[in-house]
Amino acid sequence: MVICDKYRKKPNEVAEMTLIGSVEGKDVVLVDDMIDTGGTLCNAAQLLMDKGANSVRALCTHPVLSGKAYENIEKSVLSELIVTNSLPLQKESKKIKALSVGKLFAQAIRNTHEHKSINSLFLTPSI
């Protein structure tokens, strides 16, 4: 596990990004909660490749993807970006794949209605 530590002076603008850890010779997966313009994600992917990663993929829960996000992602070193369909994609992209959360949300609503726990939907048993 490594960390891309970023410092922002203002929204949507990273002033500085530092890698904590080593990625040399590794296939890296970046994980984020949401992606807006994709600038930070693409900069992090480039930093990881510059530090010797073999490849960089990314996962994101909420793909806001505003402004030049699609262009930024297409031009980036990212191999692929996997997102949920919690927000609809506005364009097709060779690099972006959306996974459905419909069944998960439906079961959570059903469990809540039936006064059952939803923890089992998000936690896996320990081995």
Secondary structure by P-SEA (a helix, b strand, c coil): cccbbbbbccccccccccccccccccbbbbbbcccccaaaaaaaaaaaaaaccccccccccccccccaaaaaaaaccccbbbbccccccccccccbbbbbaaaaaaaaaaaaaaccccccccccccc
